[in-house]
C-alpha cells in the first residue's frame, strides 16, 4: 500500500511542478522547491523569492490531485466555509451541493472533499519547509535570508492554522488541546515525508505561535518588506494576522486582540462609498490576498467565474453569484453601505412576497425556463434600476443575464472574463472584528463597543452608528457585523464552529431564503462535531497513525 500511495503522491507533485513552472510573469515565476534540487531553488535571493512565489501560486492554481474546481484558497472558501455556512445561499445549485451545505461528508475519509484541504495545506507546508531547510546555504545576505525565513514561517503557520479549523475539534472541547480526538495533525517541520505520529492540538498551536513570533522577529531584523502591492506574499502584518486568528480559535483572547491590532498597522480601513470597489483588486485594507491578473487566468475554476456578480455564470446563466440570508440583513440598518450590496426587500417599494418566484427566489420572476418570465414588471424594473445605480463602473455590468434573486450580492466583481479578479484572504476589517470579539470575551465591553464604532461609524459604513449595547445584545451585534462584513470571504462556518452556534437555515415560507434542500438545522454536536476525519490517503501512507498496523 505504501508504494501505491507514494506513487500517487509523486505523480501529484510532478503535476504540481509542471503547473507552477508554467506561469508567465516574473512576479509569479518560480522554480518550485520540489521541481529541482531544493538548494538550487533557493540558491540566490531572487530564486528564493521565486520559491515563495511558488507557494503563492499554489494558493490560486488548479490542483491536479482533486480534479475540477479545486483551485487553491478559493476552493477552501467556497467548499469548507461558504457552502456549509448559515448565511450563504447558492440556491440554483443547492440540491446538487446539499451534501456539502449540510456537512454530511465529514466522516467519509475517502471523498476528495475530505482530503483536498489536507493535501492542499500540506503542499504549502512542504514548500515552506524546503525553503527553510535550504535558505542558509544561499548566496543571499543575512537580511535577505531573515526575510525569506520569516515569509516561509508565516506561510507554514497560515496553513497549520487552517488545518486546525477543519480536522480538529473546537478548542473548548479539546481538554486544552490534549484530547485524543484532537490528535490528528502531523507536525512536519522539515523535508521529511516518512511515517510520523500526529501531534496534539496544543502542540500544533504552540508551533504556530512559535512560527509567528520568529517570523515577526525576523521581519523586523531584516528591515525588508514585500514589494508594494504584492499582497500574495507575506510580511510582518500577515504574521500578526495569522497569530491573531490562531489565538482567537484557541480562545486566547488577550493574544488575539494584541496581534489583530498590530496586523492592521499601515492598512487603514476603506471609507465611505469606496467600500463598494468590487472586491476585485487590492485596496488599502488588504493585508493578504491572491494574485489575480489575467495572465494567470484560472478560467472556469476561478472564484469570480461562478461567484462574482458579473462573472461568467451571473452574466450568462440563471445561477447568479450567490446570495445572503435575509435573516442576517434584517439585523443590519437599511442605510448600511454593506447592506446596499445585496438585493434585499427593504430597497424596493414594489416588493411583495407573492412577487418572489418559488423556484430559486427570483425577484419579479416566476418559474424560469430558457427565458426570463416576468411576473411583476414593476418590481423587476425597480430591481434592474437599482442594480444599474449601484454597479461598479468600468467593468461588466452585474447580473447581466437578467435573473435577480432575493439576497443576490453585488459585492464581488471581476475585471476580465470569465472570472479574473484578485481575492482577499485577510483584511483590516477582519482584524477589527477580532479585536471586538476578543475584547468582549475578556469582559472589556467598552473596548468591544469602540471597535464596532471604528468599523462602522468612522468608515461611514453605517452612518450615524453608535453602540451602547452590552451583554448578549452586544455579542449578537458583534456576530451580525462579522457576518455581513466578511460575507462570502470564507469565515462563517468556522466562526459558527468556534462559537458553538447551530446553523439554522429556513425557506422563504419560514422567513428566510434558503433552498428547501438545505433548509435544515445542524446542531453543534451533529456531523462529527463539525470535524472532518483524517483522510484515508494519509493513514494508509503514514503508519505513524497506527503503529500496530503491519507494513503492507
N, C-alpha and C positions, 0 to 999 in steps of 0.2 A: 504493500500500500504506500509506503513512504516514497518509493521510486516513482509511482504513478503521480502522487501529489507533487513531488519535486519537478517532474516533467511539466506538469500544469503550471507551476509557478514560474519555471524558467521560460516557458512559452509566453506567459503573460509579460514577464519582464522584457523579453525580446520585442514584443509588440509595443510595449510602452516606450522602449528606446527608439524604435522607428518613429513613433508618434512624436516624441519630444524632439528628436533631431530634425523634424521636418519643418519647424517654424521658420518664417522668412525674415523676421525683423531682428535687428541686433538686440533690442531690449528684451526679447524672449528667446533668442537663440541660445542654445546650450549644448554642451556635451554632458549629458546626464551621467551621474556618478556610476551608474551600472552599465553604461554603454562602452566604456573603455576602462583602463585601469583607474581606480579611484584617485590615486595620486596624480595621474595625468590630468584628470578632470578638474583638479584644484591646484595645479602646478603654479599658476600665477594668480594675482588678484583678479584680473579680468576673467579668467576661466572659472574662478571660484564664484564670482558674481553670476556667471553663466549657469553654474550649477544651482545656485539659489533661484535663478530664473526657471530652472527645470522644475523645482518644487512649485513655484507659482503657476507654471503652465499646467502641471498636473491638476491644479485646483480648478482649471477651466477647460479641460480637454475630455473628449470622449474616452472612456476607459474600455479597454479591449475585453477583459475577462467577463464582464457582466452584460455585455451586448447593449442594445439600443437604449438611449436615454440616460445612461449612467455617465454623466459628463461632469464629474468633479463636484465642487461645492454646490452647484445648482441642483444636483440630484439629491443631496442631503437636505437642502432647504425644502424642496417640494415633497419628497417621499417620507422623510423622517420627521419633518416639522409641520409643514403647511397642511398636507392632506389629512393627517390624523388629528389635527387640532380642532378646537371648537368653532372658531370664528372664520375659517377659510372655507369657502364653498367653491367647488368646481362641478356644478350640477350637471352639465352636459355629459360628463364622464363619470358621475358619481357611482352609478351602478357597476360599471366596469372596474372601478378602482375601490370598490367597497371594502375589500379585504385590507387595503392599506388605510383607508379612512377609519375603519373600525378596529384596527390593530389585531386582526385575527392571526397574523403570521408570526407573532413574537416567539412562539415555541417551535416553529418549523426551522430546524437547523440546516436544512438543505436548500431553502429558497435563496435565489440571488438577492432578494430584497433584505434578507438577513445578512448575507456575507459581504454585500457591497461596502457598507460603511467600514466594516472591519478591514477589508483588504485595501480600500482606498486610503484610510488614515495610516495603516501600517506601511503603505507605499511611501507616503510623505515622511514618516518617521525613518524609514530605511534610507531615504535620500539625505535627510538631515544628519543621520548618524555617520554616513560615509564622508560627508563634508567635515564633520567634527573630528573624525579619526585621522584625517589626512592633511588638514589645512596647515598644521605646524610645519610640515615639510615643504611648503610652497615658498616661492620667492617673494611673497607679499611682505610688506613692512609689518612691524608689530602692531601698529594701529589698525592696519587693514585686516590682519588676522583676527584681532579682537572684534572688529565689526562683523566679519563673516561668521565667527563663532556665535556671537550674540544673535545674529539673524537666524542661524540654523537652530539654536536652542529655542528661539521663540516659535519657529515652525513646529518643532517637536512638542513643545508644551501645548500649543494650539491643538494639535492632533490628539494628544492624550486627554485633554480636557473634553473634547468632543466624544471620544470613545467612552468616557465615563458616563456621559448622558444616556447612551443607548444600551450599553452592555452591562451596566451595573445598577443596583437598586438605589433608591434615594439615600442620601447620607443619613437622614433621620431614622431610617430603617436598617442601618448597617452596623449598629453597635460601634459607633465611632470609627467606621471603616475597617473593622476587623472580622465581620461576619463571613461565613463560608460562602454565602450567596454572592458576596461582592468580590470574591477572589476569582476574577475572570480575565483580567488583562495581563498580557505578558509584557513585562517592563524591559524592553530591549533598548540598551544604551550604547551599543557598539555595532559592529558589522556582522556579528554572529547571526546565524539563521537556524541553528540546530535546536534540539529539544531544550525547553526551558519551562519551568513551572510558572503558573500565573502568580501575580502579586496581589496583596490585599488592596482595597481602595485607599486605605491610609498610606500605604507605601507609594501608590501612584500619585496621590495628592502631594505627598512630601517631595517627590521628584519634580512635579510641575512647579511647586513653589521654588525649589532649588534652581530649576532651569530659568525661571523668570527672574529670580534675584541675580543669578550670574549674568544673564543677558543684560539686565539693566546696568549692572556694574561695568560690563564690557562695552556697552554702547557709550557710557559716559567716558570711560578711559580712552576709547578710540577717537573721540572728538568728531566722528563721522556720522552722517545720516544718509538715508536713501536719497536719490535724486528727486527733485521736486516733481510731484505729480505721480510718481511711481508707486501707487497705493498697493500694488500687488506684492511689493516687497514688505518686509517687516522693519520696524525701527523701535526706539525706546517706548513710544506711545503704544504700539501694538503689544509689547511685552507687558506694560502696565495693564492694558485692557484684558489680556489673557489671564493675568494674575487676578484681576477683579472678578472675571467670570468664574474662574475656578473657586475662588474664595466664596462667592455668592452661593454656588451649588454645594459647597462644603459647609454652608451656614456659618462661615467665619466672617461675620458682618463688618467688624471693625476693619479687617484687612480689605474686604471688598470695597468699602466706602473710600478708604485711603487711596487705593490704586485706581479706582474709577475716576477720582478727581484728577489724579496725575495723568491719566491716559488722555484726557481731553485738552491738556495744556497745549496751546497753539493751534487747536482745531475748533474754532468758535462755532456756535450754533447758527444755522441759517435762519434768517429773519424774514418775516412777512411773506409776501407773495412769492418770493424767491424759493420758498419751500416747494412749490409746485414747479420744479425744473425737470420732472420726468424720471428722476432716479436712474438716469441712463449714463451720466458722466460724473466723475468725482467732483464734489464741491468742498467748501471749507471744513465740513464736519466729517468727511470720510476719513477715518483713521486707517482702514484697510478695505480693499475690495478686489474684484477680479480685474484682469486685463480683458478688454472687450472690443478692440478695434476690428474693423472689417478684415484686416489682414490675417486674423486668427479666427475666422468665422466657424462657429460650431454648427452652422446650418440648422437643421431641424431639431437638434438636441440642445440648443441654447435655451436658457430660461425665457428670454424675450420672445422666441418663436411662439410658444404656447401661452405664456402667462403675462405678456405685456398687453396693454390696451390697444396698441397699434401694430403688433407683430402679425405674423402670417395668419394665425388662427383667428384672431379677432377681426382681421381685415378681410378674410375670405370665407369664413365659416360662421355657423350659428353658435360656436362654442363660447365666444367671449374670452376673457383673460383671467377669470376668477372673480369672485365676489365676496363681500364681507357680510357677516351676520348682522342683520338689522337690530338684533337684541343688543349687540355691543354699541352700535352707533346711536341707538336710542339713549344711551347713557352719557353721550357727549353733546355739549351745546351746539345748536344749529349754526352758530357763527364761526365755528372752529375751522381753520384752514384745512386741516386733515380730513374732516368730515366732508368738506367740499369736493374731495376727490372720489366720492362714492355716490352712486345713484340711489339715494335713499328717499323715502316718501316725503320727508319734510320740505323737499325742494320743489315739489310740483303741485300746483293748485288744483290740477285736474286729476290728481291721484285718487283712485278708488280701488278697494280690494278686488272688485269684480273685473277691473281692467288689467289684472295681472294674469298672464297666461299660465295655465296649470301645469304645463309640461315641465318647463325649467324656469318658471317665474319670469317670463318675458314681460317687460313693461309695455303695455299698449298692444300686445300681440296675443293671438290665440295659439292653438296647436300649429306648429310650423312644419311645413314640408320642405319643398325646394324654393319657396318664395316667402317673403315677408307677408304675413297675413295680419293686417292692422285691424284690431277690434275696437280701439279707442283712439281715433285720429287726433283728438285734442291733446291727450296725454302723450301720445307718440311724438307729436310735433314739439311739444314742450320739452320733452327729454332731449330730442335732437338739437333744439336751440340751446339748451343748457350745455350740452357737450361741446358744441361749437364755441361757446362763450369761454369755457374754462380750458379748452385744449391748449397744450403746449405748442407754441408756434415754431415753424421751421422744420418740422418733421411730419411724417404721415399722420393723417387725422386718426383719432381713436375710434374703435368700434366701427370701422369703415364698412363692414358687411351689413350694418343696419339692424342688428339684433341687439336689443338692450334688455339686460336682466336686472331684476331687483338686487341692489347692492353691488352692481358692477363697479370695478375700480377704474380710476383714471390716474393711478399713481405711477406705475411702471411703464415707461416708453422704450422704444428702440429708435436708433437713428439711421439704421440701414437694414435691408432685407436679408433673410426673412426674420431675423431676431437679434440683430447686433446691438449690444449695449454692454456697458460695464455694470457690475452688480455689487452693491455694498455688502461687506461682511461685518464691519464694525463701524459704528458712527458715534459721535459725541453724544447724540440724543440717548442712545442706549446707556452710556456711562452715567448720565444724569439720572436716569431711571434706576440704575443700580444704586446710586447714592441715595435715592429716595427710599427704595426698599430696604437697604441696609440700615439706614438711619431709623426707619420705623421699627425694624426688628430689634434695634438696640434701645427702644423706648425714647428715641430722640425725635419726637413728633414735630417739633418746631423746625428742625433741620429737614425732615421729610417734606413738610409743607413748603419750605423755601426752595427745595429742589424742584417741586412741581411748579411753583411760581416762575422759577427761572426758565423751565422748559416751555411753559405755556404762555405766560404774560410777557416776559422780557423779549421773547421772539415774535410776539404778535400772533402766535398760532391760535390762541384763544383770547381774542381781545377782551380786556377787562377782567381777566381771570384773577380770582383770589382763592385762597384756600385756608379755611379755618376749621376744616373737618378734623375730627380726632377718632381714635379707636377704630372700630370696624368700618366706619364710614370712610375714614382716611385710607385704610387698607384697600377697600374697594376702589377708591379713586386712583390709587397707585396702579392697581391691576388693570383698570379700564384704560388709563392713559398709556400704559405699556402695551396693551392690546392694540390700540389704534395707531400709536406711533410706529410700532415695529411690524405692523400687519404685512404679511407676505414676505418678510425678510428672513424667516426661518427661526422663530423663537418660541412660539406659543405652546407647542406640545411639551417641550422640555420645561417651560415655565409652569404649566399645569402640573407636571410631574413633581417639580420641586415644591410647589405649593400644596401638593396633595389635594388637588381640587378636581372633582369629577368633570368629565366632558359631557355636556348636555346639549344635544342638537335637536332642534324642533323644525317641523314642517311649517309651511305658510299657514295652514289651518290652525296650528297650535302657537302661532305668534312669532315665527321666525321665517327663515327662507332656506332651510336645508332640504335636500332631496330626500324622499322617503327611504331610499336605500341606506342612507347614512344617518337618518334622524333617530339616533339611539342615545342611551346614557351609558357611558363607560365609567364604572366605578373605580375608585382609587386603588382597589386591590384586585381588580379584574386583569385579564390578559397578562398573566405572569408578573403582576405588579408593575406593568409598563416597562418590562425589561426584555430586550432581545437576548435569546440564548446564544452561547458561543457557537459559531458555525462549525459544522462537522468537518469542513475542509481544514480547519485549524486543528481540531482534536485528533483527526486521523494522521495529520502530518507531525504534530508536536506531541511526542509521548510524555512531555512534562505535565500534561493534564491528567495522566493516569499512569503512574509508574508501574502499576501491576499488569498493564496490558502488554502481552508478548509482542515482540517485533515481528511484523508480517514479512 
